[in-house]
């Protein structure tokens, strides 16, 4: 039981000694004769986040597959024997938890070599830069999530309705005659300075819709962290998570710390790793949060793989409404990592017809290209 708890921690699951003790007590109460009952009891006391349930179940099946206690203890002492059974079918977090521990740095190495190892080599950084988020281990996933928070995403700025006084004679400026007479009165009637009026520049309002279904499990958390850090100073932003229902994450995004935001978002989302009903979620957005769309100026970011289980007619009807009340709809699709991808699923086909552009968001390199793609989308017509 202690070894299983340590394996859960290596897989990124929040488990402490109290939870391991509760799991041992639960195993005593339900017994070890019926495997599903033991798994359910241990999961009830050791797992508190929905995104960790599938990891727990896979790791439980791998760790307790041998019914003999002696073999279990031997497997704990020899972790290399546990990572050999069907490694390609397991989640990266489970494979990393079952893999043999890496040897620690030898004391003979100097401090410079240790620092270099902690910072990773250039080849390691390049590999993580182009690695798919879904193929990362637990430690690599945490590192890439930290790196994603440093990726810049300057939201396009467009002329606003309000004017401001400026001294630049731009193409779209006009003379500010009250200011001209005021300046002339200070200089004895001489028009030395000619103030002009120009429209202010402000970032586009953002509406972010994040798919938190099971197929988007590895992408949702990382992209939420990326958007929270990248759009912190971009002006108005409204964020919603959708799965089987719509969840407003805008209050969580007002939290300054990204880690605290993720905790608040995880507590708010109660349908994480479930199905996807995008049409019903958009209907709820129209009925309850229609004012979040600021005229026809809002830039809508839909982060989803398009695997919708709802009715395509309802999805098309709601997408037409969103398109009428927004400036652009940008579909950020992690499935674009596959060469030759085509939106053949019913929901994906509807979303592809109504989106103004579709971009990949499956690795750090794609996130860095997102800013340039946004600028190009604003310059292009519908």
ChimeraX attribute file (.defattr): number of C-alpha atoms within 10 A of each C-alpha:
attribute: neighborCount
match mode: 1-to-1
recipient: residues
	/A:1	16
	/A:2	13
	/A:3	16
	/A:4	18
	/A:5	20
	/A:6	16
	/A:7	25
	/A:8	25
	/A:9	15
	/A:10	22
	/A:11	24
	/A:12	19
	/A:13	22
	/A:14	15
	/A:15	18
	/A:16	13
	/A:17	11
	/A:18	11
	/A:19	17
	/A:20	20
	/A:21	16
	/A:22	16
	/A:23	23
	/A:24	16
	/A:25	15
	/A:26	20
	/A:27	19
	/A:28	11
	/A:29	11
	/A:30	16
	/A:31	13
	/A:32	13
	/A:33	10
	/A:34	9
	/A:35	14
	/A:36	10
	/A:37	15
	/A:38	20
	/A:39	20
	/A:40	14
	/A:41	19
	/A:42	22
	/A:43	18
	/A:44	15
	/A:45	18
	/A:46	23
	/A:47	18
	/A:48	13
	/A:49	14
	/A:50	17
	/A:51	18
	/A:52	19
	/A:53	17
	/A:54	14
	/A:55	20
	/A:56	22
	/A:57	15
	/A:58	16
	/A:59	23
	/A:60	19
	/A:61	12
	/A:62	18
	/A:63	20
	/A:64	17
	/A:65	13
	/A:66	12
	/A:67	11
	/A:68	9
	/A:69	10
	/A:70	10
	/A:71	13
	/A:72	17
	/A:73	12
	/A:74	11
	/A:75	17
	/A:76	19
	/A:77	11
	/A:78	11
	/A:79	18
	/A:80	13
	/A:81	14
	/A:82	19
	/A:83	18
	/A:84	12
	/A:85	11
	/A:86	10
	/A:87	15
	/A:88	9
	/A:89	10
	/A:90	16
	/A:91	20
	/A:92	21
	/A:93	25
	/A:94	27
	/A:95	25
	/A:96	22
	/A:97	25
	/A:98	25
	/A:99	18
	/A:100	14
	/A:101	11
	/A:102	6
	/A:103	6
	/A:104	6
	/A:105	11
	/A:106	8
	/A:107	8
	/A:108	6
	/A:109	9
	/A:110	10
	/A:111	10
	/A:112	8
	/A:113	11
	/A:114	14
	/A:115	10
	/A:116	10
	/A:117	11
	/A:118	8
	/A:119	11
	/A:120	12
	/A:121	11
	/A:122	8
	/A:123	9
	/A:124	10
	/A:125	13
	/A:126	13
	/A:127	11
	/A:128	19
	/A:129	19
	/A:130	13
	/A:131	17
	/A:132	19
	/A:133	22
	/A:134	17
	/A:135	13
	/A:136	19
	/A:137	20
	/A:138	21
	/A:139	16
	/A:140	17
	/A:141	21
	/A:142	14
	/A:143	13
	/A:144	20
	/A:145	19
	/A:146	15
	/A:147	14
	/A:148	23
	/A:149	18
	/A:150	12
	/A:151	19
	/A:152	17
	/A:153	20
	/A:154	16
	/A:155	21
	/A:156	20
	/A:157	15
	/A:158	14
	/A:159	13
	/A:160	14
	/A:161	10
	/A:162	10
	/A:163	14
	/A:164	12
	/A:165	16
	/A:166	18
	/A:167	14
	/A:168	13
	/A:169	14
	/A:170	11
	/A:171	7
	/A:172	8
	/A:173	18
	/A:174	16
	/A:175	16
	/A:176	17
	/A:177	13
	/A:178	11
	/A:179	16
	/A:180	18
	/A:181	17
	/A:182	14
	/A:183	18
	/A:184	16
	/A:185	12
	/A:186	11
	/A:187	12
	/A:188	8
	/A:189	12
	/A:190	12
	/A:191	14
	/A:192	11
	/A:193	14
	/A:194	17
	/A:195	22
	/A:196	21
	/A:197	21
	/A:198	24
	/A:199	17
	/A:200	15
	/A:201	15
	/A:202	15
	/A:203	19
	/A:204	22
	/A:205	25
	/A:206	23
	/A:207	22
	/A:208	21
	/A:209	24
	/A:210	25
	/A:211	30
	/A:212	26
	/A:213	24
	/A:214	17
	/A:215	18
	/A:216	23
	/A:217	18
	/A:218	20
	/A:219	21
	/A:220	21
	/A:221	17
	/A:222	20
	/A:223	20
	/A:224	24
	/A:225	20
	/A:226	23
	/A:227	20
	/A:228	24
	/A:229	20
	/A:230	18
	/A:231	17
	/A:232	15
	/A:233	12
	/A:234	17
	/A:235	12
	/A:236	15
	/A:237	22
	/A:238	19
	/A:239	22
	/A:240	19
	/A:241	26
	/A:242	27
	/A:243	26
	/A:244	24
	/A:245	20
	/A:246	23
	/A:247	21
	/A:248	18
	/A:249	23
	/A:250	17
	/A:251	13
	/A:252	21
	/A:253	25
	/A:254	14
	/A:255	15
	/A:256	12
	/A:257	13
	/A:258	20
	/A:259	12
	/A:260	13
	/A:261	21
	/A:262	20
	/A:263	12
	/A:264	16
	/A:265	22
	/A:266	18
	/A:267	12
	/A:268	16
	/A:269	20
	/A:270	16
	/A:271	20
	/A:272	23
	/A:273	23
	/A:274	18
	/A:275	20
	/A:276	27
	/A:277	24
	/A:278	30
	/A:279	25
	/A:280	20
	/A:281	23
	/A:282	24
	/A:283	20
	/A:284	16
	/A:285	20
	/A:286	16
	/A:287	10
	/A:288	10
	/A:289	13
	/A:290	14
	/A:291	11
	/A:292	17
	/A:293	21
	/A:294	17
	/A:295	12
	/A:296	14
	/A:297	17
	/A:298	23
	/A:299	25
	/A:300	25
	/A:301	19
	/A:302	21
	/A:303	27
	/A:304	27
	/A:305	23
	/A:306	26
	/A:307	21
	/A:308	24
	/A:309	16
	/A:310	18
	/A:311	14
	/A:312	20
	/A:313	13
	/A:314	15
	/A:315	22
	/A:316	18
	/A:317	14
	/A:318	20
	/A:319	22
	/A:320	11
	/A:321	13
	/A:322	23
	/A:323	17
	/A:324	11
	/A:325	18
	/A:326	19
	/A:327	21
	/A:328	24
	/A:329	22
	/A:330	23
	/A:331	24
	/A:332	23
	/A:333	19
	/A:334	23
	/A:335	17
	/A:336	17
	/A:337	15
	/A:338	9
	/A:339	7
	/A:340	6
	/A:341	9
	/A:342	12
	/A:343	17
	/A:344	12
	/A:345	15
	/A:346	18
	/A:347	24
	/A:348	18
	/A:349	16
	/A:350	20
	/A:351	26
	/A:352	18
	/A:353	12
	/A:354	17
	/A:355	19
	/A:356	17
	/A:357	16
	/A:358	19
	/A:359	20
	/A:360	20
	/A:361	25
	/A:362	22
	/A:363	20
	/A:364	22
	/A:365	18
	/A:366	17
	/A:367	22
	/A:368	17
	/A:369	16
	/A:370	20
	/A:371	17
	/A:372	14
	/A:373	17
	/A:374	20
	/A:375	14
	/A:376	12
	/A:377	17
	/A:378	15
	/A:379	10
	/A:380	9
	/A:381	8
	/A:382	10
